Amino acid sequence: MATDSSRPSLDDLARQLADAVPRNLKAIGGDLERNFKSLLQTGLAKMDLVTREEYDLQVAVLQRTREKLEALEERIEELERAAQR
């Protein structure tokens, strides 16, 4: 999983796209960068994506659920062993 520092921001992506434009169009580079950023924001907004915060929250919920499940499984095993005695 990528860390926050290794994930490019929309500004970084827009800048990279603008930098990839041929040199003879560099005069409009600032406008291109703003337009690329706007296009990226619009495209991402149309996708059914979750934020990093939402994702991290769900990872934490899943981890707690796994821990509870493992504890319940252990308890069931203990009860089954006790019932067999």
Phi and psi in radians as a Rosetta constraint file:
Dihedral C 1 N 2 CA 2 C 2 CIRCULARHARMONIC -1.302 0.35
Dihedral N 2 CA 2 C 2 N 3 CIRCULARHARMONIC 2.571 0.35
Dihedral C 2 N 3 CA 3 C 3 CIRCULARHARMONIC -1.509 0.35
Dihedral N 3 CA 3 C 3 N 4 CIRCULARHARMONIC 2.879 0.35
Dihedral C 3 N 4 CA 4 C 4 CIRCULARHARMONIC -0.992 0.35
Dihedral N 4 CA 4 C 4 N 5 CIRCULARHARMONIC -0.656 0.35
Dihedral C 4 N 5 CA 5 C 5 CIRCULARHARMONIC -1.250 0.35
Dihedral N 5 CA 5 C 5 N 6 CIRCULARHARMONIC -0.339 0.35
Dihedral C 5 N 6 CA 6 C 6 CIRCULARHARMONIC -1.695 0.35
Dihedral N 6 CA 6 C 6 N 7 CIRCULARHARMONIC -0.111 0.35
Dihedral C 6 N 7 CA 7 C 7 CIRCULARHARMONIC -1.594 0.35
Dihedral N 7 CA 7 C 7 N 8 CIRCULARHARMONIC 2.214 0.35
Dihedral C 7 N 8 CA 8 C 8 CIRCULARHARMONIC -1.275 0.35
Dihedral N 8 CA 8 C 8 N 9 CIRCULARHARMONIC 2.552 0.35
Dihedral C 8 N 9 CA 9 C 9 CIRCULARHARMONIC -1.480 0.35
Dihedral N 9 CA 9 C 9 N 10 CIRCULARHARMONIC 2.996 0.35
Dihedral C 9 N 10 CA 10 C 10 CIRCULARHARMONIC -1.068 0.35
Dihedral N 10 CA 10 C 10 N 11 CIRCULARHARMONIC -0.652 0.35
Dihedral C 10 N 11 CA 11 C 11 CIRCULARHARMONIC -1.063 0.35
Dihedral N 11 CA 11 C 11 N 12 CIRCULARHARMONIC -0.754 0.35
Dihedral C 11 N 12 CA 12 C 12 CIRCULARHARMONIC -1.108 0.35
Dihedral N 12 CA 12 C 12 N 13 CIRCULARHARMONIC -0.784 0.35
Dihedral C 12 N 13 CA 13 C 13 CIRCULARHARMONIC -1.100 0.35
Dihedral N 13 CA 13 C 13 N 14 CIRCULARHARMONIC -0.761 0.35
Dihedral C 13 N 14 CA 14 C 14 CIRCULARHARMONIC -1.090 0.35
Dihedral N 14 CA 14 C 14 N 15 CIRCULARHARMONIC -0.713 0.35
Dihedral C 14 N 15 CA 15 C 15 CIRCULARHARMONIC -1.119 0.35
Dihedral N 15 CA 15 C 15 N 16 CIRCULARHARMONIC -0.745 0.35
Dihedral C 15 N 16 CA 16 C 16 CIRCULARHARMONIC -1.104 0.35
Dihedral N 16 CA 16 C 16 N 17 CIRCULARHARMONIC -0.713 0.35
Dihedral C 16 N 17 CA 17 C 17 CIRCULARHARMONIC -1.116 0.35
Dihedral N 17 CA 17 C 17 N 18 CIRCULARHARMONIC -0.772 0.35
Dihedral C 17 N 18 CA 18 C 18 CIRCULARHARMONIC -1.117 0.35
Dihedral N 18 CA 18 C 18 N 19 CIRCULARHARMONIC -0.654 0.35
Dihedral C 18 N 19 CA 19 C 19 CIRCULARHARMONIC -1.183 0.35
Dihedral N 19 CA 19 C 19 N 20 CIRCULARHARMONIC -0.431 0.35
Dihedral C 19 N 20 CA 20 C 20 CIRCULARHARMONIC -1.397 0.35
Dihedral N 20 CA 20 C 20 N 21 CIRCULARHARMONIC -0.141 0.35
Dihedral C 20 N 21 CA 21 C 21 CIRCULARHARMONIC -1.234 0.35
Dihedral N 21 CA 21 C 21 N 22 CIRCULARHARMONIC 2.455 0.35
Dihedral C 21 N 22 CA 22 C 22 CIRCULARHARMONIC -0.938 0.35
Dihedral N 22 CA 22 C 22 N 23 CIRCULARHARMONIC 2.626 0.35
Dihedral C 22 N 23 CA 23 C 23 CIRCULARHARMONIC -1.002 0.35
Dihedral N 23 CA 23 C 23 N 24 CIRCULARHARMONIC -0.612 0.35
Dihedral C 23 N 24 CA 24 C 24 CIRCULARHARMONIC -1.201 0.35
Dihedral N 24 CA 24 C 24 N 25 CIRCULARHARMONIC -0.176 0.35
Dihedral C 24 N 25 CA 25 C 25 CIRCULARHARMONIC -1.881 0.35
Dihedral N 25 CA 25 C 25 N 26 CIRCULARHARMONIC 0.089 0.35
Dihedral C 25 N 26 CA 26 C 26 CIRCULARHARMONIC -1.113 0.35
Dihedral N 26 CA 26 C 26 N 27 CIRCULARHARMONIC -0.395 0.35
Dihedral C 26 N 27 CA 27 C 27 CIRCULARHARMONIC -1.063 0.35
Dihedral N 27 CA 27 C 27 N 28 CIRCULARHARMONIC -0.474 0.35
Dihedral C 27 N 28 CA 28 C 28 CIRCULARHARMONIC -1.792 0.35
Dihedral N 28 CA 28 C 28 N 29 CIRCULARHARMONIC 0.377 0.35
Dihedral C 28 N 29 CA 29 C 29 CIRCULARHARMONIC -0.975 0.35
Dihedral N 29 CA 29 C 29 N 30 CIRCULARHARMONIC -0.770 0.35
Dihedral C 29 N 30 CA 30 C 30 CIRCULARHARMONIC -1.074 0.35
Dihedral N 30 CA 30 C 30 N 31 CIRCULARHARMONIC -0.756 0.35
Dihedral C 30 N 31 CA 31 C 31 CIRCULARHARMONIC -1.132 0.35
Dihedral N 31 CA 31 C 31 N 32 CIRCULARHARMONIC -0.729 0.35
Dihedral C 31 N 32 CA 32 C 32 CIRCULARHARMONIC -1.074 0.35
Dihedral N 32 CA 32 C 32 N 33 CIRCULARHARMONIC -0.759 0.35
Dihedral C 32 N 33 CA 33 C 33 CIRCULARHARMONIC -1.062 0.35
Dihedral N 33 CA 33 C 33 N 34 CIRCULARHARMONIC -0.775 0.35
Dihedral C 33 N 34 CA 34 C 34 CIRCULARHARMONIC -1.114 0.35
Dihedral N 34 CA 34 C 34 N 35 CIRCULARHARMONIC -0.742 0.35
Dihedral C 34 N 35 CA 35 C 35 CIRCULARHARMONIC -1.155 0.35
Dihedral N 35 CA 35 C 35 N 36 CIRCULARHARMONIC -0.727 0.35
Dihedral C 35 N 36 CA 36 C 36 CIRCULARHARMONIC -1.068 0.35
Dihedral N 36 CA 36 C 36 N 37 CIRCULARHARMONIC -0.757 0.35
Dihedral C 36 N 37 CA 37 C 37 CIRCULARHARMONIC -1.083 0.35
Dihedral N 37 CA 37 C 37 N 38 CIRCULARHARMONIC -0.766 0.35
Dihedral C 37 N 38 CA 38 C 38 CIRCULARHARMONIC -1.079 0.35
Dihedral N 38 CA 38 C 38 N 39 CIRCULARHARMONIC -0.774 0.35
Dihedral C 38 N 39 CA 39 C 39 CIRCULARHARMONIC -1.088 0.35
Dihedral N 39 CA 39 C 39 N 40 CIRCULARHARMONIC -0.744 0.35
Dihedral C 39 N 40 CA 40 C 40 CIRCULARHARMONIC -1.099 0.35
Dihedral N 40 CA 40 C 40 N 41 CIRCULARHARMONIC -0.772 0.35
Dihedral C 40 N 41 CA 41 C 41 CIRCULARHARMONIC -1.077 0.35
Dihedral N 41 CA 41 C 41 N 42 CIRCULARHARMONIC -0.757 0.35
Dihedral C 41 N 42 CA 42 C 42 CIRCULARHARMONIC -1.127 0.35
Dihedral N 42 CA 42 C 42 N 43 CIRCULARHARMONIC -0.792 0.35
Dihedral C 42 N 43 CA 43 C 43 CIRCULARHARMONIC -1.105 0.35
Dihedral N 43 CA 43 C 43 N 44 CIRCULARHARMONIC -0.754 0.35
Dihedral C 43 N 44 CA 44 C 44 CIRCULARHARMONIC -1.201 0.35
Dihedral N 44 CA 44 C 44 N 45 CIRCULARHARMONIC -0.594 0.35
Dihedral C 44 N 45 CA 45 C 45 CIRCULARHARMONIC -1.147 0.35
Dihedral N 45 CA 45 C 45 N 46 CIRCULARHARMONIC -0.508 0.35
Dihedral C 45 N 46 CA 46 C 46 CIRCULARHARMONIC -1.342 0.35
Dihedral N 46 CA 46 C 46 N 47 CIRCULARHARMONIC -0.331 0.35
Dihedral C 46 N 47 CA 47 C 47 CIRCULARHARMONIC -1.434 0.35
Dihedral N 47 CA 47 C 47 N 48 CIRCULARHARMONIC 2.690 0.35
Dihedral C 47 N 48 CA 48 C 48 CIRCULARHARMONIC -1.570 0.35
Dihedral N 48 CA 48 C 48 N 49 CIRCULARHARMONIC 1.284 0.35
Dihedral C 48 N 49 CA 49 C 49 CIRCULARHARMONIC -1.871 0.35
Dihedral N 49 CA 49 C 49 N 50 CIRCULARHARMONIC 2.729 0.35
Dihedral C 49 N 50 CA 50 C 50 CIRCULARHARMONIC -1.875 0.35
Dihedral N 50 CA 50 C 50 N 51 CIRCULARHARMONIC 2.739 0.35
Dihedral C 50 N 51 CA 51 C 51 CIRCULARHARMONIC -1.367 0.35
Dihedral N 51 CA 51 C 51 N 52 CIRCULARHARMONIC 2.874 0.35
Dihedral C 51 N 52 CA 52 C 52 CIRCULARHARMONIC -1.032 0.35
Dihedral N 52 CA 52 C 52 N 53 CIRCULARHARMONIC -0.700 0.35
Dihedral C 52 N 53 CA 53 C 53 CIRCULARHARMONIC -1.105 0.35
Dihedral N 53 CA 53 C 53 N 54 CIRCULARHARMONIC -0.765 0.35
Dihedral C 53 N 54 CA 54 C 54 CIRCULARHARMONIC -1.098 0.35
Dihedral N 54 CA 54 C 54 N 55 CIRCULARHARMONIC -0.733 0.35
Dihedral C 54 N 55 CA 55 C 55 CIRCULARHARMONIC -1.104 0.35
Dihedral N 55 CA 55 C 55 N 56 CIRCULARHARMONIC -0.849 0.35
Dihedral C 55 N 56 CA 56 C 56 CIRCULARHARMONIC -1.065 0.35
Dihedral N 56 CA 56 C 56 N 57 CIRCULARHARMONIC -0.660 0.35
Dihedral C 56 N 57 CA 57 C 57 CIRCULARHARMONIC -1.105 0.35
Dihedral N 57 CA 57 C 57 N 58 CIRCULARHARMONIC -0.764 0.35
Dihedral C 57 N 58 CA 58 C 58 CIRCULARHARMONIC -1.169 0.35
Dihedral N 58 CA 58 C 58 N 59 CIRCULARHARMONIC -0.619 0.35
Dihedral C 58 N 59 CA 59 C 59 CIRCULARHARMONIC -1.075 0.35
Dihedral N 59 CA 59 C 59 N 60 CIRCULARHARMONIC -0.754 0.35
Dihedral C 59 N 60 CA 60 C 60 CIRCULARHARMONIC -1.141 0.35
Dihedral N 60 CA 60 C 60 N 61 CIRCULARHARMONIC -0.732 0.35
Dihedral C 60 N 61 CA 61 C 61 CIRCULARHARMONIC -1.088 0.35
Dihedral N 61 CA 61 C 61 N 62 CIRCULARHARMONIC -0.764 0.35
Dihedral C 61 N 62 CA 62 C 62 CIRCULARHARMONIC -1.094 0.35
Dihedral N 62 CA 62 C 62 N 63 CIRCULARHARMONIC -0.729 0.35
Dihedral C 62 N 63 CA 63 C 63 CIRCULARHARMONIC -1.075 0.35
Dihedral N 63 CA 63 C 63 N 64 CIRCULARHARMONIC -0.795 0.35
Dihedral C 63 N 64 CA 64 C 64 CIRCULARHARMONIC -1.093 0.35
Dihedral N 64 CA 64 C 64 N 65 CIRCULARHARMONIC -0.698 0.35
Dihedral C 64 N 65 CA 65 C 65 CIRCULARHARMONIC -1.118 0.35
Dihedral N 65 CA 65 C 65 N 66 CIRCULARHARMONIC -0.727 0.35
Dihedral C 65 N 66 CA 66 C 66 CIRCULARHARMONIC -1.088 0.35
Dihedral N 66 CA 66 C 66 N 67 CIRCULARHARMONIC -0.750 0.35
Dihedral C 66 N 67 CA 67 C 67 CIRCULARHARMONIC -1.086 0.35
Dihedral N 67 CA 67 C 67 N 68 CIRCULARHARMONIC -0.738 0.35
Dihedral C 67 N 68 CA 68 C 68 CIRCULARHARMONIC -1.141 0.35
Dihedral N 68 CA 68 C 68 N 69 CIRCULARHARMONIC -0.720 0.35
Dihedral C 68 N 69 CA 69 C 69 CIRCULARHARMONIC -1.073 0.35
Dihedral N 69 CA 69 C 69 N 70 CIRCULARHARMONIC -0.792 0.35
Dihedral C 69 N 70 CA 70 C 70 CIRCULARHARMONIC -1.090 0.35
Dihedral N 70 CA 70 C 70 N 71 CIRCULARHARMONIC -0.683 0.35
Dihedral C 70 N 71 CA 71 C 71 CIRCULARHARMONIC -1.144 0.35
Dihedral N 71 CA 71 C 71 N 72 CIRCULARHARMONIC -0.723 0.35
Dihedral C 71 N 72 CA 72 C 72 CIRCULARHARMONIC -1.142 0.35
Dihedral N 72 CA 72 C 72 N 73 CIRCULARHARMONIC -0.709 0.35
Dihedral C 72 N 73 CA 73 C 73 CIRCULARHARMONIC -1.085 0.35
Dihedral N 73 CA 73 C 73 N 74 CIRCULARHARMONIC -0.738 0.35
Dihedral C 73 N 74 CA 74 C 74 CIRCULARHARMONIC -1.096 0.35
Dihedral N 74 CA 74 C 74 N 75 CIRCULARHARMONIC -0.738 0.35
Dihedral C 74 N 75 CA 75 C 75 CIRCULARHARMONIC -1.114 0.35
Dihedral N 75 CA 75 C 75 N 76 CIRCULARHARMONIC -0.733 0.35
Dihedral C 75 N 76 CA 76 C 76 CIRCULARHARMONIC -1.081 0.35
Dihedral N 76 CA 76 C 76 N 77 CIRCULARHARMONIC -0.762 0.35
Dihedral C 76 N 77 CA 77 C 77 CIRCULARHARMONIC -1.064 0.35
Dihedral N 77 CA 77 C 77 N 78 CIRCULARHARMONIC -0.736 0.35
Dihedral C 77 N 78 CA 78 C 78 CIRCULARHARMONIC -1.074 0.35
Dihedral N 78 CA 78 C 78 N 79 CIRCULARHARMONIC -0.779 0.35
Dihedral C 78 N 79 CA 79 C 79 CIRCULARHARMONIC -1.139 0.35
Dihedral N 79 CA 79 C 79 N 80 CIRCULARHARMONIC -0.665 0.35
Dihedral C 79 N 80 CA 80 C 80 CIRCULARHARMONIC -1.171 0.35
Dihedral N 80 CA 80 C 80 N 81 CIRCULARHARMONIC -0.700 0.35
Dihedral C 80 N 81 CA 81 C 81 CIRCULARHARMONIC -1.118 0.35
Dihedral N 81 CA 81 C 81 N 82 CIRCULARHARMONIC -0.736 0.35
Dihedral C 81 N 82 CA 82 C 82 CIRCULARHARMONIC -1.139 0.35
Dihedral N 82 CA 82 C 82 N 83 CIRCULARHARMONIC -0.619 0.35
Dihedral C 82 N 83 CA 83 C 83 CIRCULARHARMONIC -1.246 0.35
Dihedral N 83 CA 83 C 83 N 84 CIRCULARHARMONIC -0.462 0.35
Dihedral C 83 N 84 CA 84 C 84 CIRCULARHARMONIC -1.380 0.35
Dihedral N 84 CA 84 C 84 N 85 CIRCULARHARMONIC -0.280 0.35
